[in-house]
Amino acid sequence: MAFYAAPLENLIEKLCGLPGIGPKSAQRIAFHLLSTPRREAMELARAVVDLKEKIRFCSICFNISEEETCGICLDERRESSLICVLEEPKDVLAIERTGRFRGRYHVLGGAISPIDGIGPEELRFRELVERLRGGSVIEIIVATNPNAEGEATALYLAQLIKPLGVKVTRIASGLPVGGDLEYADEVTLGRAMDGRTEL
């Protein structure tokens, strides 16, 4: 038997599916939205619809973009000889906030995690290798998260790319092991970029 009316139960269930939102938080958010003026609730709903309809992945680096190609890939002032490889689009913002990297990006769409059924085939390694075929890239900076999956992904990248004659470096430690890039402060991330090492 449901405790609440079906639309409220449905919203709570959908909110529970969001990362970091447990049943109690979902219930609080749902009741907050219930008491919010209709106009504000509709603006939130429109923002979610706009997100799904207007945001796509850049056709080159797979960062988020409103256009076919993102602004970073279109910026001719950025160094095309350096590519920073990241797990997720949110990591691009983390690196950009440091102000220390002026190259391009490549977003894999995750990390190798056999326990979760994610192997190299599920990630954008093939697209990265295609980008390297032009011969203008001299260094790949691996900035995957400093956890078991991120390290496995970094090692796989090194084995994949080194035979192509491209230098492969890993951002320096200083980031907490088991942490995520999005939570690191700009100074720590900046130092990690400056102290990268070759893999």
N, C-alpha and C positions, 0 to 999 in steps of 0.2 A: 504494500500500500504506500502511495506517495504521500509525503508530508506536505508538499506545496502543490499549487496548481501546476499543470503540465508545462506551460511556457517558462515558469520560474525554475522548475526542476531541470528542464532542458538547458537553460542558460547556465545553471550551476554545473551541470555535467560538462558542457562545452568549455567553461572556464577552467575546470579541473584538468582539462587536457593541455593547458598552457604550461610552459616550463616555469617552475617555481611557485605555482599556484596549487595549494592543497585544498581540501574540501571546505575548511573554515574560511580561508581567504576567498574562495570562489563564492561562498554564501554571502560574505560581507560585500563583495563587489556587486553581486546580483541585487542585493537589497539596496545598495547605494544607487545603482542604475534605476531601480524601481521608483525611488524617491526623487530622482533627478528630473528636472523639467523635460518634457517631450522633445523640445527643440535640441537640447544638449545631447540627449540620447540618440537622436537622429543624426546629429553631426558626427558622433562617434561611429555610428553604423556606416555613414557615408565615407568616413576616413578609412575604414576597413575595406569597403568595396573599392574605393579609389586605389588603395594599396595593391589589391589583387588585380585590378584592371589596368593600371598604368605603370607598374613597376615590372621590369624584366631583368634578365641577366645580360650584361654586355657581351656582344658576340666575340670579343677578343679575349678579355681577361676574366669574365664571369663575375665581375663586381655588379652590384645593383645599379640600374640605370633607368631613366625614363625613355631614353632613345636606344637605337640599335647598338651604338657605341658610346661608352661612358666618357665623361669629361676628362678623366685622367688619361685614357688612351688617345684622346683627340688633342691633348695638350702637347704641342711640339717642343715646349721648353723642357719637358721631362726627358731624362736619359733613357733612350731605348735600348742601351747596351746592358742595363741592369734590370733584372726581374726579381721581385720579392714574391715568393710563393707562400700563400696563406691557406688556412683551412676554410674559413668562412668570410662572407662579405663584411661582417661586423669587425673583423680583424683589420681591414683596410683603414677604417676610421682610427683604430688604435695606433697604427703605425703613422698615419698622416698627422695625428696630434703631436707626435714627437718633433715634427718639423725637420727631421734629420735625413729623410729619404726622398730623393727627387727622381727615382726611376719609375718603372712601371710595375704592375702587379699581375699575378695569376692566382685565381681562387680555385682550389681543388674541389670544394663542395663537401669537405669532411676530412677524415683521417682514416688510415687503414686500421680496421678493428675486426679481426677474424671472429671474435666472440659475438659481435653484432652482425656478422655476415657482410661486412664491408671490406672488399678486397680492392686492389688497384683498378679493376675493370669498372667499378662503380664510381670512381673519381676521375677528374679531368687531367690525367697524366698524358694521354694521347694528344690532347689539344696543346699541352705545353711543349711536347716534343715537336709538334708541327710548327709552333712559333719559333723554335730554335733552328729550323731548317734554313732560314734566310742567312744565317751566319753573322748577324749583327750583334747578337747577345754574347757578352764576354763573361758575365757572372750571374749565377742564380743564387739568391739569398733565401735560405730556407728559414721561415719564421713560423713553423708549426708550433702548437702548444707544447710546453715542457712536461709532457706526461708520457705514459707508455705508448699510446697511440701516435702521438706527435713524433716521438723518437723513431718509431717503426716507419712512419711515413718519410721522415728525413733520411733515414738510411736507404730506403727504397729509392727515393729521388736521387741520391748520390750515385747509387749503382746504375740507375737508368741514364743519367745525364753525363757523368764523367767520360764514358766512352765517346761521347760526341765532341769532346775537346772543350767543353765549357766548364769554367771554374765553378765549383759548388761550395758555398759557405753556409754556416749555421749561425744564427744570432747567438751572442754570448749568453752565458748564464747570468744570473742576477734576477731572473724571473723565478718565482717560486715553482718548484717541481710539483706537478699535479694541478697547477693553476691555469687560468685562461687568460689570453692576451687582453681581452676586453676589460679585465679588472685591474690591469697593471697601470701604474701611473706613468706619465710622460717621461719623467727623468729616468726611471728604471728601464723603460722600453728604449729610450734614446741611447743609453749606455749599452744595452744589449745589441742594438744595431751597430754601434761603433766598434764593439769588441767581438764581432762575428769571427768565426774561425772556419777554415776550410775543412770540408768533410772528406 
